[in-house]
Amino acid sequence: MKKSKLIGLGLLALLPFAGLIAQVPGTDDDDPTRRNVIDEVIWVVGDEPILKSEVEGMRLQAEIEGLHWKGDPDCAIPERIAVEKLFLHQAAIDSIEVTESEVASNVEQRLEYFITQAGSREKLEEYRGQKISQIRTQMREELRKQMMIQRMREKLVEDITVSPAEVRRYFSTLPQDSIPFVPTVVEVQILTQTPRVDQEEINRIKDELREYTDRVNNGETTFQTLARMYSEDPGSARYGGELGFVGRGTLDPAFAAVAFNLTDPRKISKIVESEYGYHIIQLIDKRGDKVNVRHILRKPQISQEAIDKAMARLDSIGNDIREGKFTFDEGATVISDDKDTRNNHGLMANVTEDMRRTSKFRMQDLPPEIARIVDTLQVGGMSRPFQMISSRGKTVCAIVKLKSRVDGHKATITEDFQVMKDIVLNKRREECISDWIEKKIKTIYVRVNDRYRDCQFEHQGWIK
């Protein structure tokens, strides 16, 4: 039985806070109870309420990411949320699904993109004010929702195509100042060497972790206290090392193998080596296919001597490539420590914001250290060795080669046909989506707070 028209009556009983006053759409702004409002229902779409807190959250996120709204944000933001609920409503009707593995994979890709943009895991955690596990958990449900919306959109436009004649006709009518500008795009190959950590340093780190284990087992202190004091995972250290409930696919494989095999919260794991350093782990709880653990991370310090050796080896490798002893492709495949690019001759992969993988980067999408180097190279040119921090927070030494560059330019039908085709195709798809939204609004229950009645919405029909 549908319950869309009962939402205004039933919502108060569902709100989790005693004494919470929730305004339903149409409530008089002069009502004295509004002085006590914690949250407020401002729209209802189908059987889904839109809360004022949702609008404020989206506004804050847009400010953090430097995004701008088309039109008045007070009107555009709730409309954006309402449109998302239309897609989710239709996705449920059409049984659109995404699997847990798909969500986990996309979370890690998006997280890696954000880490790259921030410069390191630590910088991302500092910027967001959250530990990585919290960011990951927050992203998981939001990304699941966005993936369902995207799949619903794709289903609606899957049969739309454009012919070459349509593309040429569309651009022949564009004024010169409306022709799109294509930014500079590059392809970059990378060859890395990771400075080797001295065995004495590894032994020192392991001895420290064994000491922490002994102190906890002897009752001298707690795991949480030691994590706050000594863990080098700044995101979780402030929470006593706790990661929150996470799935196996979201953790480093070596870490996950141990974490998911723990059964006794009173015991501490053996020392675990991951790509981030060395850990000890303590189980908190398990729920189905997720686990919540604490950990202490210690990162071995890399000596300047080790860095110098890695730089010298890269210098020698670069000279061998210049002398023709082997190619950059061969060196990147056989010698490079970068497991993400070795199987592709060192060609770096760019995960775009819409989750597509491509070898093409805009300059601002490259890690800053690499972008600065690439900007000085000619096509086919190879850099001298340089030092950088990887997306996993490790010091690495690298040389890069500029494989290709297409300088920024106004699009032309001969050189940028695919770009132009995408523009026309997207325009046709957006027209189709817009028509669908306005038809959907007519068939679903919508109630809007009176204060939004003067809004200039992108889509017609919200006000009934």
C-alpha positions, 0 to 999 in steps of 0.5 A: 500500500502506498503511503505517500499522502500519510507522510506528513502525519507519520513523520513526527513519530519517526524522528529520533530526538525526544522533543524534536519539532519538525515542521511540515510543508505549509506551516506558517513561518510565524508559528512560535514553535519554530523557535524550537526547531532542530530540523524541519521537513521542507519538501516531501517527494513521494514518501521521502521527506527533504530535511532542512539539514540535508539542504544545509549539508549540501550547501556546506559541501559545495562551499568546501569543494568550491562549487557554485549553484545555478540560480538562487542556492536556497531554491536550487539545492532543495530542487537538486535533492528532490530530483535525486529522490525522483531518480531513486524512486524510479530506480526502486520501481525498475529494480536498479541495483549496485553490488557491495563490491561495486560500491567498495571498488568505487569508494577506493577509486574516489578516495584515491582521487581525493588523496591525490588531489590533497597530496597525501592521506594525512592532508586529506584527513586534516582537510576533512577533519575526519579519519580515512575510515570515517570518510570511507564510511560516509562515502559508501552510502552516498556513493551507493545512492549516486551510482543508483541515480547514475544507472537510472539516468543511463537507462533513461538515455541508453537509446539516444544517439547522434549522427555525424551529420547532426554533430556538424550541423550543430556546430555550424550554427554556433557563434565563434565565441560559443565554440568550446575550449579544449584544455591542455591534455597530457599522457605521462609515463612514470618509473619509480624507485622506493628508497629501501628502509634499513633493516635496523630501522625495521627492527626498531619499529618492530621492537616498539610494537612488541613493547606496546603489546607487552604493556597492554597485556601486562595491564600497564595501559590500554591499546587506545591510549598507546594508539593516541600517543604513538600511532602514525595514522593521524586519522584514527590515532585521535580515536584510539586507533579505531577504524569503524566498521569496514569491509574487507575490500576497503582495507590493505589486503595484508591488513585485512587478512589479519583483521578478519581472522581476529576472534578475541578482543582481549588479544593483540595481533602479530605485527602486520606489514602493509603498504603503509608501514607496520601495524598491530591490531586489536579486534573490537567487534564483527558484524556480518562481512564487516569488522571494527578494529583498532590499530597502531601504525608505525612508519619506518624512517627513510634515511637520506642515504637511502634516498640518495641511493634511489636517486642515483639509481634512477639517474643511472637508469635515465642515462641508460635509456638515453643511450638506447640500452633499453626503452622507457617502456621496458624500464617502467615494466621491469625496473619500476616499483610502481605496481599501478603502472608497471603492467602498462609500460609506466603509463599513468591512469587518471580516474576522473570524477565520473569514475572513468579511467583514462590515460589523459590528464589535464594538468590540474589533475596530475599530482602537483610534483609531477605537474611541475616537472611535466610542464617543463618537458617536450613531448618525448622528453624525460625528466631528471630524478625527483622526490615525491610523496605517493598517494599512499603517503610514502617517499618515492623517487621518480623519473617521468616521460611526457608521452603526449601533449595536446595544447589547449585550443578551441575545438575544431570538427576535424581534430576534436570530433569526438569532443564535439560529438560528446557535447551534442550527445550530452545535450540530447541526453540532458533534454531527454532527462529534463523531459522525464523529470517534468513528466515524473513530477506530474505523477508523484506526490509533491508538497513544498513549503510555502516559502519556496513558492516564489522560487524560479526552479529549473523544472516546472511542476513542483508547485501544485 
